[in-house]
Amino acid sequence: MGFQSPHRFACVAIVLTTFAAFAQAGQGPQSRQAANELVRRTVNKEVADMENPTDFWRYHLRKESASGSQIRDMVETKQGIVARTIAVNDQPLTPEQRAGDDARLAQLIADPQEQRKKQKEQNDETNRVLGLVRALPDALLYDFDGNEIVNGRNCTRLKFVPNPKFSPTTRETLVYKGTSGFLWIDTAAERFVKLDATLTDNVNIGWGGILGHINKGGHFVLGQTMVVNGKWKLTTLILEATGKLLIFKSISLKQRQFGSDYKPVPSTLSIAEAVNLLKRAP
């Protein structure tokens, strides 16, 4: 199974039409209130899609990290995402690599316990993303910053800064205490199109930073695109950050993920049927 939660390339998942009058009205309290209300409406739509998925997809996922790149063919099912590797470092798999990857899929079909484990991992990730998404209207303060065309769609661009009154309730939402950037929302659909965020302060992780911290300057980009039948899917995830864990261990995160070639698949697919579908691909 893949590492993304179902119906989200996840999820991940962070979510975030344009009203020209608001954009021209300056950055006063009414304008800020209208911007936050737009974010809240958008978040409600994203959360509804994540909580009650009705569409299932097959797509390609390219993942790049410091160790190299990998391309996987992904199929969503009600039991989780099934993934088959098709390239490593932009090279087709060797016969040995193909045999190993197919053996992994065969073991997944044969082991219900492994299926339940993977599904739980993906559900847990979905719940973490839902928590981050739900917090967006309250964790940040938004101001209208103009209009812009993104991927051929007219968008409202919002500028955001941390809300000093926000009290994080989970370790994940702590990151909002030091995050500033820009958010683009589709004018007609009121759906998240792009998020570009930067850590403007160090962010402590747990018990006043005892567990670690993420350094100021970390950068995070999310992109979402309208695909088949007016549905929206996450197509870009870029994460670059440094910090420390448990005081001594330095961490460096550099990850890029890109989803493409989205095609709907039946919602009734089992894990075995999804694997067979992947194996029929050229």
VEXDREN-2710 file (C-alpha; in Angstrom, 1 decimal):
% VEXDREN-2710
k/r/px/py/pz
1/MET/0.0/0.0/0.0
2/GLY/1.1/3.5/-0.5
3/PHE/2.1/6.0/2.1
4/GLN/-0.7/8.6/1.4
5/SER/-4.1/8.4/3.1
6/PRO/-7.1/7.5/0.9
7/HIS/-8.7/10.3/-1.2
8/ARG/-5.9/12.6/-0.5
9/PHE/-2.6/12.6/-2.3
10/ALA/-3.9/12.3/0.8
11/CYS/-3.8/14.3/2.4
12/VAL/-2.4/15.3/3.5
13/ALA/-3.6/17.0/3.6
14/ILE/-3.7/20.8/4.2
15/VAL/-6.7/22.9/2.8
16/LEU/-7.2/26.0/2.8
17/THR/-14.7/33.7/-4.9
18/THR/-12.8/36.2/-5.3
19/PHE/-14.7/39.3/-4.3
20/ALA/-13.1/42.3/-6.0
21/ALA/-14.8/44.7/-3.6
22/PHE/-13.1/42.9/-0.6
23/ALA/-9.8/42.9/-2.3
24/GLN/-9.9/46.6/-2.9
25/ALA/-11.3/47.5/0.5
26/GLY/-7.9/47.5/2.2
27/GLN/-6.9/45.3/5.2
28/GLY/-9.4/46.6/7.8
29/PRO/-11.3/44.4/10.3
30/GLN/-14.2/43.8/7.8
31/SER/-11.9/42.8/5.1
32/ARG/-10.0/40.4/7.4
33/GLN/-13.3/38.9/8.6
34/ALA/-14.5/38.4/5.0
35/ALA/-11.1/36.7/4.2
36/ASN/-11.4/34.4/7.2
37/GLU/-15.0/33.5/6.3
38/LEU/-13.8/32.6/2.8
39/VAL/-11.2/30.3/4.2
40/ARG/-13.7/28.7/6.6
41/ARG/-16.1/27.9/3.7
42/THR/-13.3/26.5/1.7
43/VAL/-12.1/24.3/4.6
44/ASN/-15.6/23.0/5.1
45/LYS/-15.7/21.8/1.5
46/GLU/-12.3/20.1/1.8
47/VAL/-13.2/18.4/5.1
48/ALA/-16.5/17.1/3.7
49/ASP/-14.6/15.5/0.8
50/MET/-12.1/13.9/3.1
51/GLU/-14.6/12.6/5.6
52/ASN/-17.1/11.2/3.1
53/PRO/-15.1/10.2/0.0
54/THR/-17.3/9.2/-3.0
55/ASP/-14.6/9.1/-5.7
56/PHE/-11.7/6.7/-6.0
57/TRP/-8.7/7.2/-8.3
58/ARG/-5.8/5.8/-10.0
59/TYR/-2.8/8.1/-10.5
60/HIS/1.0/8.3/-10.8
61/LEU/2.9/9.6/-7.8
62/ARG/6.5/10.8/-8.2
63/LYS/8.4/11.2/-4.9
64/GLU/11.8/12.9/-4.7
65/SER/14.1/13.0/-1.7
66/ALA/17.8/13.2/-0.8
67/SER/18.1/9.5/-1.5
68/GLY/16.7/9.7/-5.0
69/SER/13.3/9.5/-6.8
70/GLN/10.6/6.9/-7.2
71/ILE/7.5/6.7/-9.4
72/ARG/4.5/4.6/-8.3
73/ASP/1.3/3.6/-9.9
74/MET/-1.4/4.1/-7.2
75/VAL/-5.0/2.8/-6.9
76/GLU/-7.4/3.9/-4.2
77/THR/-9.8/1.4/-2.6
78/LYS/-12.1/1.5/0.5
79/GLN/-9.5/-0.6/2.2
80/GLY/-6.6/1.8/1.5
81/ILE/-4.2/2.7/-1.3
82/VAL/-2.4/0.1/-3.3
83/ALA/0.9/1.1/-4.9
84/ARG/3.1/-0.6/-7.5
85/THR/6.6/0.8/-8.2
86/ILE/7.3/1.5/-11.9
87/ALA/10.6/3.5/-11.8
88/VAL/13.5/4.2/-9.4
89/ASN/15.7/7.2/-10.2
90/ASP/13.9/7.5/-13.5
91/GLN/15.0/4.0/-14.5
92/PRO/12.7/1.0/-15.1
93/LEU/12.9/-1.6/-12.4
94/THR/15.4/-4.4/-13.0
95/PRO/13.9/-8.0/-13.1
96/GLU/15.1/-8.5/-9.5
97/GLN/13.4/-5.3/-8.3
98/ARG/10.2/-6.1/-10.2
99/ALA/10.1/-9.6/-8.6
100/GLY/10.6/-8.1/-5.1
101/ASP/7.9/-5.4/-5.6
102/ASP/5.4/-8.0/-7.0
103/ALA/6.2/-10.3/-4.1
104/ARG/5.3/-7.5/-1.7
105/LEU/2.0/-7.0/-3.4
106/ALA/1.3/-10.8/-3.3
107/GLN/2.0/-10.8/0.4
108/LEU/-0.4/-7.9/0.9
109/ILE/-3.2/-9.8/-0.8
110/ALA/-2.5/-12.9/1.3
111/ASP/-2.3/-11.2/4.7
112/PRO/-5.5/-9.6/6.0
113/GLN/-3.5/-8.5/9.1
114/GLU/-1.1/-6.5/7.0
115/GLN/-4.1/-5.0/5.1
116/ARG/-5.6/-3.9/8.4
117/LYS/-2.3/-2.5/9.6
118/LYS/-1.8/-0.4/6.4
119/GLN/-5.4/0.8/6.5
120/LYS/-5.0/1.9/10.1
121/GLU/-1.8/3.8/9.3
122/GLN/-3.5/5.6/6.4
123/ASN/-6.6/6.4/8.6
124/ASP/-4.4/7.8/11.3
125/GLU/-2.6/10.0/8.8
126/THR/-6.0/11.2/7.4
127/ASN/-7.1/12.1/10.9
128/ARG/-3.9/14.1/11.5
129/VAL/-4.4/16.0/8.2
130/LEU/-8.1/16.6/9.1
131/GLY/-6.9/18.2/12.4
132/LEU/-4.5/20.5/10.5
133/VAL/-7.2/21.5/8.0
134/ARG/-9.9/22.2/10.6
135/ALA/-7.5/24.5/12.5
136/LEU/-6.8/26.7/9.5
137/PRO/-9.6/29.3/10.0
138/ASP/-8.6/29.8/13.6
139/ALA/-4.9/29.3/13.6
140/LEU/-4.1/32.0/11.0
141/LEU/-5.2/35.5/10.2
142/TYR/-6.0/36.2/6.5
143/ASP/-6.0/39.4/4.4
144/PHE/-7.0/39.8/0.8
145/ASP/-3.9/40.3/-1.4
146/GLY/-5.3/40.5/-4.9
147/ASN/-6.3/38.2/-7.7
148/GLU/-4.1/35.8/-9.8
149/ILE/-4.5/33.1/-12.5
150/VAL/-3.1/29.7/-11.3
151/ASN/-3.3/26.7/-13.5
152/GLY/-5.7/28.6/-15.8
153/ARG/-8.1/29.3/-12.9
154/ASN/-9.0/32.7/-11.5
155/CYS/-8.0/32.7/-7.8
156/THR/-8.2/34.9/-4.8
157/ARG/-4.8/35.4/-3.2
158/LEU/-4.7/35.7/0.6
159/LYS/-1.8/36.6/2.8
160/PHE/-1.7/35.0/6.2
161/VAL/0.2/35.4/9.6
162/PRO/-0.1/33.5/12.8
163/ASN/-3.1/34.2/15.0
164/PRO/-1.7/35.2/18.4
165/LYS/-4.9/34.0/20.1
166/PHE/-4.7/30.5/18.7
167/SER/-4.0/27.7/21.2
168/PRO/-2.7/24.5/19.5
169/THR/-4.4/21.4/20.8
170/THR/-2.2/18.9/19.0
171/ARG/1.5/18.6/18.3
172/GLU/0.9/19.0/14.6
173/THR/-0.9/22.3/14.9
174/LEU/2.0/23.8/16.8
175/VAL/3.6/24.7/13.5
176/TYR/0.9/27.4/12.9
177/LYS/2.4/29.5/15.7
178/GLY/5.3/30.4/13.5
179/THR/3.9/30.2/9.9
180/SER/3.3/33.0/7.4
181/GLY/2.7/33.0/3.7
182/PHE/0.1/33.0/0.9
183/LEU/-3.0/31.0/0.1
184/TRP/-4.8/30.8/-3.3
185/ILE/-8.5/29.9/-3.4
186/ASP/-10.4/29.2/-6.7
187/THR/-12.9/31.9/-7.4
188/ALA/-15.7/29.9/-8.8
189/ALA/-15.3/26.6/-6.8
190/GLU/-14.1/28.0/-3.5
191/ARG/-11.5/25.2/-3.3
192/PHE/-7.9/25.3/-2.2
193/VAL/-5.5/25.8/-5.2
194/LYS/-2.1/26.6/-3.6
195/LEU/-0.5/27.1/-0.2
196/ASP/3.0/28.6/0.1
197/ALA/4.1/28.8/3.8
198/THR/7.4/29.7/5.5
199/LEU/8.3/29.3/9.2
200/THR/9.2/32.8/10.4
201/ASP/10.1/31.5/13.9
202/ASN/11.6/28.3/15.3
203/VAL/8.8/25.9/16.3
204/ASN/9.3/23.8/19.4
205/ILE/8.0/20.2/19.5
206/GLY/6.7/19.0/22.8
207/TRP/7.2/20.1/26.4
208/GLY/8.8/23.5/25.7
209/GLY/11.0/22.1/23.0
210/ILE/12.5/19.2/24.9
211/LEU/11.6/16.8/22.2
212/GLY/13.0/19.1/19.5
213/HIS/12.3/22.0/17.2
214/ILE/12.0/22.9/13.5
215/ASN/14.2/25.8/12.5
216/LYS/13.0/29.2/11.2
217/GLY/13.1/29.3/7.4
218/GLY/11.4/25.9/6.7
219/HIS/9.3/26.0/3.5
220/PHE/6.1/24.2/2.6
221/VAL/4.2/24.2/-0.7
222/LEU/0.9/22.5/-1.4
223/GLY/-0.9/22.5/-4.8
224/GLN/-4.3/21.2/-5.7
225/THR/-5.8/20.9/-9.2
226/MET/-9.2/20.2/-10.7
227/VAL/-9.1/16.9/-12.5
228/VAL/-11.8/14.7/-14.1
229/ASN/-15.4/15.6/-13.6
230/GLY/-14.7/18.8/-11.7
231/LYS/-13.1/16.9/-8.8
232/TRP/-10.1/18.3/-6.9
233/LYS/-6.9/16.3/-6.0
234/LEU/-3.7/17.2/-4.4
235/THR/-0.9/17.3/-7.1
236/THR/2.0/19.0/-5.4
237/LEU/3.7/18.7/-2.0
238/ILE/7.1/20.3/-1.3
239/LEU/8.6/20.2/2.1
240/GLU/12.0/21.6/3.1
241/ALA/13.0/22.0/6.8
242/THR/15.8/21.5/9.3
243/GLY/15.8/21.1/13.0
244/LYS/16.7/18.8/15.9
245/LEU/15.1/15.9/17.7
246/LEU/15.7/14.9/21.3
247/ILE/18.2/17.8/21.5
248/PHE/21.1/16.0/19.9
249/LYS/19.8/14.5/16.6
250/SER/19.8/16.9/13.7
251/ILE/17.1/16.4/11.1
252/SER/16.9/17.6/7.5
253/LEU/13.7/17.2/5.5
254/LYS/13.7/17.6/1.8
255/GLN/10.8/16.0/0.0
256/ARG/8.9/16.7/-3.2
257/GLN/5.8/14.8/-4.4
258/PHE/3.8/15.2/-7.6
259/GLY/0.6/13.5/-8.5
260/SER/-0.5/13.2/-12.2
261/ASP/-2.7/11.2/-14.6
262/TYR/-5.7/11.0/-12.4
263/LYS/-8.4/8.6/-13.6
264/PRO/-11.5/7.4/-11.8
265/VAL/-11.8/3.7/-10.8
266/PRO/-14.8/1.8/-9.4
267/SER/-15.4/2.3/-5.7
268/THR/-16.0/-1.5/-5.3
269/LEU/-12.4/-2.5/-6.0
270/SER/-10.9/-5.0/-3.5
271/ILE/-7.2/-5.0/-2.7
272/ALA/-6.7/-8.0/-4.9
273/GLU/-8.6/-6.4/-7.8
274/ALA/-6.5/-3.2/-7.4
275/VAL/-3.3/-5.2/-7.6
276/ASN/-4.5/-7.0/-10.7
277/LEU/-5.4/-3.7/-12.3
278/LEU/-1.9/-2.4/-11.6
279/LYS/-0.3/-5.5/-13.0
280/ARG/-2.2/-5.1/-16.3
281/ALA/-0.5/-1.8/-16.9
282/PRO/2.3/-1.7/-19.5
END
